[in-house]
Amino acid sequence: MSFVYHGPLEPGSPLFQGRQAETSKLVKACRGKVEAYQLVYGSRQSGKTSLLQHLCHQFQQSNLPPHLC
């Protein structure tokens, strides 16, 4: 099986599923006082960029400060 790169999912994609726990933790961390850096890590093609783009889209929809994205 060969590796084919398709890039991150578009915000709002129905394929973006099962990341509610991670999204909730990041939203809570971003809305609170900055006490530490947040690190998103995982293996290749595990959805890290899609998660962050989804999070940024969520912030833009709720009119949060642009520096969060």
VENURTA-V191854 format. One record per residue. RES is the residue in one letter. SS is DSSP state (h for helix, s for strand, l for the rest). PHI is phi in degrees with one decimal (* if undefined). PSI is psi in degrees with one decimal (999 if undefined). Layout:
# VENURTA-V191854
{{RES SS PHI PSI} {RES SS PHI PSI}}
This chain:
# VENURTA-V191854
{{M l * 129.2} {S l -97.0 155.9} {F l -84.9 128.5} {V l -125.5 121.0} {Y l -87.9 127.5} {H l -114.7 -6.5} {G l 83.8 175.0} {P l -71.2 158.4} {L l -73.0 147.1} {E l -68.5 145.5} {P l -57.0 136.0} {G l 86.4 2.1} {S l -63.7 137.0} {P l -67.1 -14.4} {L l -78.2 -15.5} {F l -80.4 104.1} {Q l -141.6 157.4} {G l 74.4 20.6} {R l -118.0 22.9} {Q h -61.4 -40.9} {A h -63.5 -46.1} {E h -65.5 -42.8} {T h -62.2 -44.5} {S h -60.9 -43.0} {K h -63.1 -42.3} {L h -69.6 -39.5} {V h -61.3 -46.6} {K h -60.2 -44.1} {A h -64.6 -38.3} {C h -75.4 -28.8} {R h -83.4 -20.4} {G l -89.2 -176.3} {K l -66.5 137.0} {V l -70.6 112.6} {E l -117.3 -19.5} {A l -163.7 162.9} {Y l -78.0 151.0} {Q l -105.1 137.6} {L l -119.2 126.8} {V l -112.2 116.0} {Y l -136.5 159.2} {G l 171.9 176.6} {S l -72.0 166.2} {R l -56.6 138.0} {Q l 63.3 30.7} {S l -98.6 0.1} {G l 100.6 18.0} {K h -62.7 -49.7} {T h -67.1 -40.7} {S h -60.1 -41.4} {L h -60.7 -47.1} {L h -68.9 -36.7} {Q h -68.5 -37.7} {H h -62.5 -43.2} {L h -62.6 -45.5} {C h -61.9 -42.1} {H h -61.8 -41.2} {Q h -60.4 -44.1} {F h -63.6 -42.3} {Q h -64.4 -36.2} {Q h -69.0 -27.3} {S l -101.7 14.1} {N l 55.5 39.6} {L l -78.5 160.4} {P l -53.9 139.2} {P h -65.3 -19.5} {H h -67.1 -13.1} {L h -77.3 -14.3} {C l -119.1 999}}
